[in-house]
Amino acid sequence: MDDIYNLSDRMIQHRIGLRLKQTRLKQNITQLSLAEEADMSLSSVKKVEKGEVGSFDTLLRVLRMLGLLDVLQPLVDEPQLSPSEYYEMVHSSGARTRKRAVGRFHKTEKEEPSW
């Protein structure tokens, strides 16, 4: 498997289009029925399968219809906080805890011990 960072944008687009076509064929779906289900033109489906995605919306529609939308899940999920980030968030919430007393306690009456 090639490192995706070593591939050109064009090569990545081509491979994605090829993978979408293979998935469509494995699911026994025609280009026309995919286009109808995704509410797009047949020519748009053909372009996507060639790696020529016209818009992100088009790609999302095709991924959704082929059941591949979950490949984008990591981009949609909220990032997890590290333990140190969580600690900072909890302790910087504005609720300060007392570290010492502000004043002195003054008794007005002196109590005598009752022995």
C-alpha positions as CSV (number, residue, x, y, z in Angstrom):
1,M,0.0,0.0,0.0
2,D,1.3,3.4,-1.0
3,D,1.7,6.2,1.5
4,I,-1.1,8.6,0.6
5,Y,1.2,11.6,1.2
6,N,3.5,10.4,-1.6
7,L,0.7,10.3,-4.1
8,S,-0.3,13.3,-6.3
9,D,-3.8,14.8,-5.8
10,R,-4.8,13.5,-9.2
11,M,-3.7,10.0,-8.3
12,I,-5.7,10.1,-5.1
13,Q,-8.8,11.3,-6.9
14,H,-8.3,8.5,-9.5
15,R,-8.0,5.8,-6.8
16,I,-11.1,7.1,-4.9
17,G,-13.1,7.1,-8.1
18,L,-12.0,3.6,-8.9
19,R,-12.8,2.4,-5.4
20,L,-16.3,4.0,-5.6
21,K,-16.9,2.2,-9.0
22,Q,-15.8,-1.2,-7.5
23,T,-18.1,-0.7,-4.5
24,R,-21.0,0.1,-6.8
25,L,-20.4,-2.9,-8.9
26,K,-20.0,-5.2,-5.9
27,Q,-23.4,-4.0,-4.7
28,N,-24.8,-4.6,-8.2
29,I,-26.0,-1.0,-8.6
30,T,-26.1,0.6,-12.1
31,Q,-24.7,4.1,-12.6
32,L,-28.2,5.2,-13.6
33,S,-29.9,3.9,-10.4
34,L,-27.1,5.4,-8.3
35,A,-27.6,8.7,-10.0
36,E,-31.4,8.6,-9.4
37,E,-31.0,7.6,-5.7
38,A,-28.4,10.3,-5.1
39,D,-30.5,12.8,-7.0
40,M,-27.8,13.7,-9.4
41,S,-27.1,13.3,-13.1
42,L,-25.7,10.2,-14.7
43,S,-22.8,12.3,-16.1
44,S,-21.9,13.3,-12.5
45,V,-21.7,9.7,-11.4
46,K,-19.5,8.9,-14.4
47,K,-17.2,11.9,-13.5
48,V,-17.0,10.8,-9.9
49,E,-15.9,7.3,-10.9
50,K,-13.2,8.8,-13.1
51,G,-12.0,10.8,-10.1
52,E,-13.4,14.1,-11.3
53,V,-15.5,15.1,-8.3
54,G,-17.2,18.4,-9.1
55,S,-18.2,19.3,-5.6
56,F,-18.0,18.0,-2.1
57,D,-21.8,17.6,-2.0
58,T,-21.6,15.2,-5.0
59,L,-19.0,13.1,-3.2
60,L,-21.1,13.0,0.0
61,R,-24.2,11.9,-2.0
62,V,-22.3,9.0,-3.6
63,L,-20.7,7.9,-0.4
64,R,-24.1,8.0,1.4
65,M,-25.8,5.9,-1.3
66,L,-23.0,3.3,-1.4
67,G,-22.9,3.1,2.4
68,L,-19.4,4.5,2.7
69,L,-20.1,7.7,4.6
70,D,-18.5,6.3,7.7
71,V,-15.1,6.8,6.2
72,L,-15.6,10.5,7.1
73,Q,-16.5,9.7,10.7
74,P,-13.1,10.8,12.2
75,L,-13.6,14.2,10.5
76,V,-17.1,14.7,12.1
77,D,-16.4,13.4,15.6
78,E,-15.5,15.8,18.4
79,P,-11.8,15.5,19.3
80,Q,-11.0,13.7,22.5
81,L,-9.4,15.7,25.3
82,S,-6.1,14.6,26.6
83,P,-5.9,14.2,30.4
84,S,-3.9,17.4,30.7
85,E,-6.5,19.3,28.6
86,Y,-9.3,17.9,30.7
87,Y,-7.5,19.0,33.9
88,E,-7.0,22.5,32.5
89,M,-10.6,22.7,31.5
90,V,-12.0,21.6,34.8
91,H,-9.6,23.8,36.9
92,S,-10.0,26.9,34.7
93,S,-13.8,26.9,34.8
94,G,-13.8,30.1,36.9
95,A,-14.9,28.4,40.1
96,R,-12.0,29.2,42.3
97,T,-11.5,27.2,45.5
98,R,-10.4,29.0,48.7
99,K,-6.8,28.6,49.5
100,R,-6.9,30.6,52.8
101,A,-9.2,32.6,55.0
102,V,-9.6,36.3,54.3
103,G,-10.1,37.7,57.7
104,R,-10.0,36.8,61.4
105,F,-12.8,35.4,63.4
106,H,-13.8,37.9,66.2
107,K,-15.6,36.6,69.2
108,T,-17.6,39.2,71.0
109,E,-17.9,37.3,74.3
110,K,-15.2,35.4,76.0
111,E,-16.4,32.0,77.1
112,E,-15.3,30.6,80.4
113,P,-14.5,26.9,80.5
114,S,-17.1,24.9,82.4
115,W,-15.2,22.4,84.4
